[in-house]
Amino acid sequence: MLKGHLDMIVLAALSAGPAHGYAVIEEIKRRSAGAFDLPEGTIYPVLHRLEEGGFLSGRWMTADSGRRRRVYTLTRTGNRALVERRAVWKKFSDAIGGLLGGTRPRENPA
């Protein structure tokens, strides 16, 4: 069900601020109330692809524990893409809501 939406989900998670891969996973899990508990093998390829595409910038940092981590930040391009994808998702969500019995008024045939 998430296929095709992972880029938007990762961009949305990073809209909260810079984060390393595991923190992105935790942010997605937290913001989805546990519905999306995604494995590292799913998220890291998305982070790399988004960075290569210019949607994210990454830099290596050393944590207090001494462990090196790559921290990702949304770029302007990434922010614009997230805004656009949110708008597309809103239209899609509204259309599905209408199909499944939402409150969208039904047009009378002419």
Secondary structure as GFF3:
##gff-version 3
##sequence-region A 1 110
A	DSSP	alpha_helix	6	14	.	.	.	ID=ss1
A	DSSP	beta_strand	19	20	.	.	.	ID=ss2
A	DSSP	alpha_helix	21	31	.	.	.	ID=ss3
A	DSSP	alpha_helix	40	52	.	.	.	ID=ss4
A	DSSP	beta_strand	56	62	.	.	.	ID=ss5
A	DSSP	beta_strand	68	74	.	.	.	ID=ss6
A	DSSP	alpha_helix	76	99	.	.	.	ID=ss7
###
